[in-house]
């Protein structure tokens, strides 16, 4: 991951479609291109986005997948460290 994050704005309709599972892509806008109804601020990683001239398409399924992979890696790392500590306590 690049570590680059984008501050975008989305409409209530887009947020609801992602929340209820109707859509895995969300249309969001930069501050200078947003329509008046897009006032919900979201922060997303660059890797989960496709940037076009007027909008940003946020691939929610990619972000969820990456978050799950990261969670798995962190869980394994914490588990390995706990294993070391428990062995020292024996």
TIRO-2110 file (N, C-alpha, C; in Angstrom, 1 decimal):
// TIRO-2110
0.8, -1.2, 0.0, N, 1, A
0.0, 0.0, 0.0, CA, 1, A
0.9, 1.3, 0.0, C, 1, A
0.4, 2.3, -0.6, N, 2, A
1.2, 3.5, -0.7, CA, 2, A
1.1, 4.4, 0.5, C, 2, A
0.0, 4.2, 1.3, N, 3, A
-0.2, 5.0, 2.4, CA, 3, A
-0.9, 6.3, 2.0, C, 3, A
-1.3, 6.5, 0.8, N, 4, A
-2.0, 7.7, 0.3, CA, 4, A
-3.5, 7.5, 0.6, C, 4, A
-4.1, 8.5, 1.2, N, 5, A
-5.5, 8.5, 1.4, CA, 5, A
-6.2, 9.7, 0.8, C, 5, A
-7.4, 9.5, 0.4, N, 6, A
-8.2, 10.6, -0.3, CA, 6, A
-9.3, 11.0, 0.6, C, 6, A
-9.6, 12.3, 0.7, N, 7, A
-10.7, 12.8, 1.4, CA, 7, A
-11.8, 13.1, 0.3, C, 7, A
-12.9, 12.3, 0.3, N, 8, A
-13.9, 12.4, -0.7, CA, 8, A
-15.3, 12.7, -0.1, C, 8, A
-16.2, 12.9, -0.9, N, 9, A
-17.6, 13.2, -0.5, CA, 9, A
-18.6, 12.3, -1.3, C, 9, A
-19.5, 11.7, -0.5, N, 10, A
-20.5, 10.8, -1.2, CA, 10, A
-21.9, 11.2, -0.8, C, 10, A
-22.9, 10.7, -1.6, N, 11, A
-24.3, 11.0, -1.3, CA, 11, A
-24.8, 9.9, -0.4, C, 11, A
-25.9, 10.2, 0.2, N, 12, A
-26.6, 9.2, 1.1, CA, 12, A
-27.0, 8.0, 0.3, C, 12, A
-27.4, 8.1, -0.9, N, 13, A
-27.8, 7.0, -1.8, CA, 13, A
-26.7, 6.1, -2.0, C, 13, A
-25.5, 6.6, -2.3, N, 14, A
-24.3, 5.8, -2.5, CA, 14, A
-23.9, 5.0, -1.3, C, 14, A
-24.0, 5.7, -0.1, N, 15, A
-23.6, 5.1, 1.1, CA, 15, A
-24.6, 3.9, 1.5, C, 15, A
-25.9, 4.2, 1.3, N, 16, A
-26.9, 3.1, 1.5, CA, 16, A
-26.7, 1.9, 0.6, C, 16, A
-26.4, 2.2, -0.6, N, 17, A
-26.2, 1.0, -1.6, CA, 17, A
-25.1, 0.1, -1.2, C, 17, A
-24.0, 0.7, -0.7, N, 18, A
-22.9, -0.1, -0.2, CA, 18, A
-23.2, -0.8, 1.1, C, 18, A
-23.9, -0.1, 2.0, N, 19, A
-24.2, -0.6, 3.3, CA, 19, A
-25.2, -1.8, 3.2, C, 19, A
-26.2, -1.7, 2.3, N, 20, A
-27.1, -2.8, 2.2, CA, 20, A
-26.7, -3.9, 1.2, C, 20, A
-25.5, -3.7, 0.6, N, 21, A
-25.0, -4.8, -0.3, CA, 21, A
-25.4, -4.7, -1.7, C, 21, A
-26.2, -3.7, -2.1, N, 22, A
-26.7, -3.5, -3.4, CA, 22, A
-25.6, -3.2, -4.4, C, 22, A
-24.5, -2.6, -3.9, N, 23, A
-23.4, -2.2, -4.8, CA, 23, A
-22.1, -2.4, -4.1, C, 23, A
-21.1, -2.8, -4.9, N, 24, A
-19.7, -2.9, -4.3, CA, 24, A
-18.8, -1.7, -4.8, C, 24, A
-19.4, -0.9, -5.6, N, 25, A
-18.7, 0.3, -6.1, CA, 25, A
-19.5, 1.5, -5.6, C, 25, A
-18.8, 2.5, -5.1, N, 26, A
-19.4, 3.7, -4.7, CA, 26, A
-18.8, 4.9, -5.4, C, 26, A
-19.7, 5.8, -5.9, N, 27, A
-19.2, 7.0, -6.6, CA, 27, A
-19.0, 8.1, -5.5, C, 27, A
-17.8, 8.7, -5.5, N, 28, A
-17.5, 9.7, -4.6, CA, 28, A
-16.9, 10.9, -5.4, C, 28, A
-16.8, 12.0, -4.7, N, 29, A
-16.3, 13.2, -5.4, CA, 29, A
-15.3, 13.9, -4.6, C, 29, A
-14.4, 14.6, -5.3, N, 30, A
-13.4, 15.5, -4.6, CA, 30, A
-14.2, 16.8, -4.2, C, 30, A
-13.7, 17.6, -3.3, N, 31, A
-14.3, 18.7, -2.8, CA, 31, A
-14.7, 19.7, -3.9, C, 31, A
-13.9, 19.9, -4.9, N, 32, A
-14.1, 20.8, -6.0, CA, 32, A
-15.1, 20.4, -7.0, C, 32, A
-15.4, 19.1, -7.1, N, 33, A
-16.3, 18.5, -8.1, CA, 33, A
-17.6, 18.0, -7.5, C, 33, A
-17.8, 18.0, -6.2, N, 34, A
-18.9, 17.4, -5.6, CA, 34, A
-20.2, 18.1, -5.8, C, 34, A
-21.3, 17.4, -6.1, N, 35, A
-22.6, 18.0, -6.2, CA, 35, A
-23.1, 18.4, -4.8, C, 35, A
-24.1, 19.2, -4.7, N, 36, A
-24.5, 19.7, -3.4, CA, 36, A
-25.1, 18.6, -2.4, C, 36, A
-25.6, 17.5, -3.0, N, 37, A
-26.1, 16.4, -2.2, CA, 37, A
-25.0, 15.5, -1.7, C, 37, A
-23.8, 15.7, -2.1, N, 38, A
-22.7, 14.8, -1.7, CA, 38, A
-22.0, 15.5, -0.5, C, 38, A
-22.5, 15.4, 0.7, N, 39, A
-21.9, 16.1, 1.8, CA, 39, A
-21.4, 15.2, 2.9, C, 39, A
-21.5, 13.9, 2.6, N, 40, A
-20.9, 12.9, 3.6, CA, 40, A
-19.4, 12.7, 3.3, C, 40, A
-18.6, 13.0, 4.2, N, 41, A
-17.2, 12.9, 4.0, CA, 41, A
-16.7, 11.5, 4.3, C, 41, A
-15.9, 11.0, 3.4, N, 42, A
-15.3, 9.7, 3.6, CA, 42, A
-13.8, 9.8, 3.3, C, 42, A
-13.0, 8.9, 4.0, N, 43, A
-11.6, 8.8, 3.8, CA, 43, A
-11.3, 7.4, 3.3, C, 43, A
-10.6, 7.3, 2.1, N, 44, A
-10.3, 6.0, 1.6, CA, 44, A
-8.9, 5.9, 1.1, C, 44, A
-8.3, 4.7, 1.0, N, 45, A
-7.0, 4.5, 0.5, CA, 45, A
-7.0, 4.6, -1.0, C, 45, A
-6.0, 5.2, -1.6, N, 46, A
-5.9, 5.3, -3.0, CA, 46, A
-6.0, 4.0, -3.8, C, 46, A
-5.5, 2.9, -3.2, N, 47, A
-5.5, 1.6, -3.8, CA, 47, A
-7.0, 1.1, -4.1, C, 47, A
-7.9, 1.6, -3.3, N, 48, A
-9.3, 1.1, -3.5, CA, 48, A
-10.1, 2.0, -4.5, C, 48, A
-9.4, 2.9, -5.2, N, 49, A
-10.1, 3.9, -6.0, CA, 49, A
-9.7, 3.8, -7.5, C, 49, A
-10.7, 4.2, -8.3, N, 50, A
-10.5, 4.5, -9.7, CA, 50, A
-10.8, 5.9, -10.0, C, 50, A
-9.9, 6.7, -10.3, N, 51, A
-10.1, 8.2, -10.4, CA, 51, A
-10.4, 8.5, -11.9, C, 51, A
-11.5, 9.2, -12.1, N, 52, A
-11.9, 9.7, -13.4, CA, 52, A
-11.8, 11.2, -13.4, C, 52, A
-12.2, 11.9, -14.4, N, 53, A
-12.2, 13.3, -14.5, CA, 53, A
-13.1, 14.0, -13.5, C, 53, A
-14.3, 13.5, -13.3, N, 54, A
-15.2, 14.2, -12.4, CA, 54, A
-15.6, 13.4, -11.1, C, 54, A
-15.2, 12.2, -11.0, N, 55, A
-15.6, 11.4, -9.9, CA, 55, A
-14.5, 10.4, -9.5, C, 55, A
-14.7, 9.8, -8.4, N, 56, A
-13.8, 8.7, -7.9, CA, 56, A
-14.7, 7.5, -7.6, C, 56, A
-14.4, 6.4, -8.2, N, 57, A
-15.1, 5.2, -8.0, CA, 57, A
-14.4, 4.4, -6.9, C, 57, A
-15.0, 4.1, -5.8, N, 58, A
-14.5, 3.5, -4.6, CA, 58, A
-14.9, 2.0, -4.7, C, 58, A
-13.9, 1.1, -4.8, N, 59, A
-14.2, -0.3, -4.9, CA, 59, A
-14.2, -0.9, -3.5, C, 59, A
-15.4, -1.0, -2.9, N, 60, A
-15.6, -1.4, -1.5, CA, 60, A
-15.2, -2.8, -1.3, C, 60, A
-15.4, -3.7, -2.2, N, 61, A
-15.1, -5.1, -2.1, CA, 61, A
-13.5, -5.2, -2.0, C, 61, A
-12.8, -4.4, -2.7, N, 62, A
-11.3, -4.5, -2.7, CA, 62, A
-10.9, -4.0, -1.3, C, 62, A
-11.5, -2.9, -0.8, N, 63, A
-11.1, -2.4, 0.5, CA, 63, A
-11.4, -3.4, 1.6, C, 63, A
-12.5, -4.1, 1.5, N, 64, A
-12.9, -5.1, 2.5, CA, 64, A
-11.9, -6.3, 2.5, C, 64, A
-11.5, -6.7, 1.3, N, 65, A
-10.6, -7.8, 1.1, CA, 65, A
-9.2, -7.4, 1.7, C, 65, A
-8.7, -6.2, 1.4, N, 66, A
-7.5, -5.8, 1.9, CA, 66, A
-7.5, -5.7, 3.4, C, 66, A
-8.6, -5.2, 4.0, N, 67, A
-8.7, -5.1, 5.4, CA, 67, A
-8.7, -6.5, 6.1, C, 67, A
-9.4, -7.4, 5.5, N, 68, A
-9.4, -8.8, 6.0, CA, 68, A
-8.0, -9.4, 5.9, C, 68, A
-7.2, -9.2, 4.8, N, 69, A
-5.9, -9.7, 4.7, CA, 69, A
-5.0, -9.0, 5.8, C, 69, A
-5.1, -7.7, 6.0, N, 70, A
-4.3, -7.0, 7.0, CA, 70, A
-4.6, -7.6, 8.4, C, 70, A
-5.9, -7.8, 8.7, N, 71, A
-6.3, -8.3, 9.9, CA, 71, A
-5.7, -9.7, 10.2, C, 71, A
-5.7, -10.5, 9.2, N, 72, A
-5.1, -11.8, 9.3, CA, 72, A
-3.6, -11.8, 9.6, C, 72, A
-2.9, -10.9, 8.9, N, 73, A
-1.5, -10.7, 9.1, CA, 73, A
-1.2, -10.2, 10.5, C, 73, A
-2.0, -9.2, 11.0, N, 74, A
-1.8, -8.7, 12.3, CA, 74, A
-2.1, -9.8, 13.4, C, 74, A
-3.1, -10.5, 13.2, N, 75, A
-3.5, -11.6, 14.1, CA, 75, A
-2.4, -12.7, 14.2, C, 75, A
-1.8, -13.0, 13.1, N, 76, A
-0.7, -14.0, 13.1, CA, 76, A
0.5, -13.4, 13.8, C, 76, A
0.8, -12.2, 13.6, N, 77, A
2.0, -11.5, 14.2, CA, 77, A
1.8, -11.5, 15.7, C, 77, A
0.6, -11.1, 16.2, N, 78, A
0.3, -11.0, 17.6, CA, 78, A
0.3, -12.4, 18.2, C, 78, A
-0.2, -13.4, 17.5, N, 79, A
-0.2, -14.7, 18.0, CA, 79, A
1.2, -15.3, 18.2, C, 79, A
2.1, -15.0, 17.2, N, 80, A
3.5, -15.4, 17.3, CA, 80, A
4.2, -14.8, 18.5, C, 80, A
3.9, -13.5, 18.8, N, 81, A
4.5, -12.8, 19.9, CA, 81, A
4.0, -13.3, 21.2, C, 81, A
2.7, -13.6, 21.3, N, 82, A
2.1, -14.2, 22.5, CA, 82, A
2.7, -15.6, 22.8, C, 82, A
2.9, -16.3, 21.7, N, 83, A
3.5, -17.7, 21.8, CA, 83, A
4.9, -17.6, 22.5, C, 83, A
5.7, -16.6, 22.0, N, 84, A
7.0, -16.3, 22.6, CA, 84, A
6.9, -16.0, 24.1, C, 84, A
6.0, -15.1, 24.5, N, 85, A
5.8, -14.7, 25.9, CA, 85, A
5.4, -15.9, 26.7, C, 85, A
4.5, -16.7, 26.2, N, 86, A
4.0, -17.9, 27.0, CA, 86, A
5.1, -18.9, 27.2, C, 86, A
6.0, -19.1, 26.2, N, 87, A
7.1, -20.0, 26.3, CA, 87, A
8.1, -19.5, 27.4, C, 87, A
8.3, -18.2, 27.5, N, 88, A
9.2, -17.7, 28.5, CA, 88, A
8.6, -17.8, 29.9, C, 88, A
7.3, -17.8, 30.0, N, 89, A
6.7, -18.0, 31.3, CA, 89, A
6.7, -19.4, 31.8, C, 89, A
7.0, -20.4, 31.0, N, 90, A
7.0, -21.8, 31.4, CA, 90, A
8.1, -22.1, 32.2, C, 90, A
END
